[in-house]
Amino acid sequence: MAARHDAIVVGAGASGGLAAALLCEQGLSVLLLDAGTEYPFWRKPLSKTVAATIGAVSDPRLANILHPRLINAGTRVLRGAGRIRQPVQTECFAWVQKPDAFVDDKDHPYETPDGAPFTWIRSHGLGGRMMVPGHGRQYYRFGATDLGPKTDMPSPWPFGIEALEPWYQKVERHLGLAGGQDASDFIPDSLIARPVSPNASEEVVLETIGRKWPGAEKMLSRYAPPVDFVGMADATGRLTLRVRANAQRILAGPDGKASGVEWLDPMTGQRGSAQAPLVFLCASALESTRILLNSGNASGGLSDQLPALGRYLTDHVMLKAEGISPPLPMTDASEPGRCVYLPRFDLREGGNRESRGYGVQLYATVNPAGAWTTAVAFGEMAPSPENRVTLAKGKTGKWGTPLLHIDMKWREPEMTLAAIMGRALDELFEAIGAKVLVRPAGPANPGTSVHECGGARLGADAQTSVLDPDNQCWAMPGLYVTDGAALPSQGIQNPTLTIMALTARACAHAVR
Ligand SMILES: Cc1cc2nc3c(=O)[nH]c(=O)nc-3n(C[C@H](O)[C@H](O)[C@H](O)COP(=O)(O)OP(=O)(O)OC[C@H]3O[C@@H](n4cnc5c(N)ncnc54)[C@H](O)[C@@H]3O)c2cc1C
């Protein structure tokens, strides 16, 4: 007989780890299932060798012995070797820091239509993508205008921003944010545990931007290192952790309510299951949607009951410029996550505040000879039912897992937005006296920003959404989905703080 728990949480990333911790703290016995699998060397000789060699090449002590060009050439060769098993994951800027923090694409395939690539960046293991070295650590709240409506987009959110306020606070207390508390019309204040003021080089950049565009909003980033939510859950004594458990479908009882989860062990292919009246699905936006598409109850498949399931996928339209600016005042080495943030940079000279726009995160590595400067613009995409995922017809992966077919592309509005963002980045570099060395003409492929959201959005009714306003599945009471799949739209902000706020809110609802 399958084991019984008060709740099962699927996925131990930012959302699942937090859900497990909060549910355990409320006295529930929780089974946490995670797909993370440690393979022995003989099962993954190439990946293990590439990962170990990249680790050695990125050892800072090597920089004192070897010429940087040699290290660069070595890294390029290793990236090439990495592509054999990880053709998608090598596209992520952070792959080079720890290749084995990312999934093996050959073991976890998916498909896309011809001419519409989607870069699905994934990490399996405790902490999920939040734990990946190189994670941006940026945490910003959504503001009232992000929940809409906007002039070019109706509001898909079933509540206003005030519904999230206490939950943002709760999550921020756990994160212990560092950063600036600059007043912004678009990014509401957060609880900052460690206020930070601009250092000498940031002062120069902020002042230069302020002189050129007095109306531009600018602030220091809000950032935090990863939090060990699984450890917090474990400390309550109420957690059962099961790794090597790749969830396949949500089980339902004869009453149509969620009753458990079925998984398979990716190493052996063996199936297992457990029972609970509460299930939190937190396997990341696309994976949770895949599991939902593979689930059903006595009334039929969830996709038959919920026309919005798999639809309204979004991602940030992302464009990056890199180059060299004149020498900036030397400062101590910057902390990971620290940068200058320019929310709604599209409004630097005024404009329609009720429309969709973009923000820019500006990083500079200070060096006496000049500063290597990277500016990343994230633009908001309008959710469309045409951007969707389905289960690939007749195709399965290893052990018979149904594959995901991801059909998402930038359309005319996103391409126009990207062109505008590109010109803005050129202007920004010119304003700070920097030379652009790399700046693609068009946006990165969908998925590359690693901010993919939607697929099981929350909303006001079962015709246009998959989840009710408390993140509970309309067609399967007891099932909560609280990762990025639930977001009806995603503003310009990095999404994880809002994903975690929705998770905390849903946990309180479930416990009630
Ligand atoms: C390099 C990088 C930088 C980033 N920087 C930022 C940033 O600065 N700010 C920001 O807001 N966001 C950032 N992101 C995105 C952020 O990491 C994600 O939004 C966040 O991790 C989403 O949390 P999650 O819990 O939904 O999913 P994940 O973190 O992806 O966790 C999913 C978990 O589910 C598990 N899992 C997957 N499939 C299954 C299955 N079938 N069964 C059981 N378990 C499963 C995985 O093992 C994993 O532990 C970044 C991402 C990357 C890769």
The ligand as an ORCA input file, in Angstrom:
! r2SCAN-3c Opt
* xyz 0 1
  C      21.536     31.081    -14.151
  C      20.189     31.496    -13.650
  C      20.023     32.757    -13.091
  C      18.772     33.144    -12.598
  N      18.653     34.357    -11.978
  C      17.463     34.728    -11.448
  C      17.337     35.938    -10.703
  O      18.292     36.682    -10.525
  N      16.128     36.247    -10.179
  C      15.040     35.467    -10.388
  O      13.959     35.837     -9.928
  N      15.129     34.319    -11.086
  C      16.312     33.927    -11.606
  N      16.416     32.735    -12.290
  C      15.197     31.931    -12.453
  C      14.887     31.203    -11.148
  O      15.934     30.344    -10.828
  C      13.582     30.472    -11.266
  O      12.537     31.401    -11.463
  C      13.268     29.698    -10.005
  O      14.309     28.828     -9.698
  C      11.984     28.957    -10.177
  O      11.768     28.159     -9.050
  P      10.941     26.807     -9.168
  O      10.852     26.261     -7.805
  O       9.681     27.078     -9.881
  O      11.757     25.890    -10.173
  P      13.264     25.282    -10.084
  O      14.157     26.156     -9.322
  O      13.631     24.949    -11.488
  O      13.069     23.965     -9.257
  C      12.367     22.869     -9.765
  C      12.637     21.667     -8.872
  O      11.771     20.622     -9.273
  C      12.496     19.433     -9.435
  N      11.827     18.682    -10.502
  C      11.799     18.967    -11.812
  N      11.029     18.063    -12.454
  C      10.570     17.217    -11.515
  C       9.728     16.080    -11.540
  N       9.146     15.622    -12.679
  N       9.484     15.410    -10.373
  C      10.040     15.829     -9.205
  N      10.841     16.912     -9.124
  C      11.080     17.600    -10.262
  C      13.923     19.833     -9.750
  O      14.816     18.839     -9.295
  C      14.063     21.146     -8.974
  O      14.559     20.931     -7.680
  C      17.651     32.290    -12.746
  C      17.828     31.023    -13.303
  C      19.083     30.621    -13.736
  C      19.254     29.243    -14.310
*
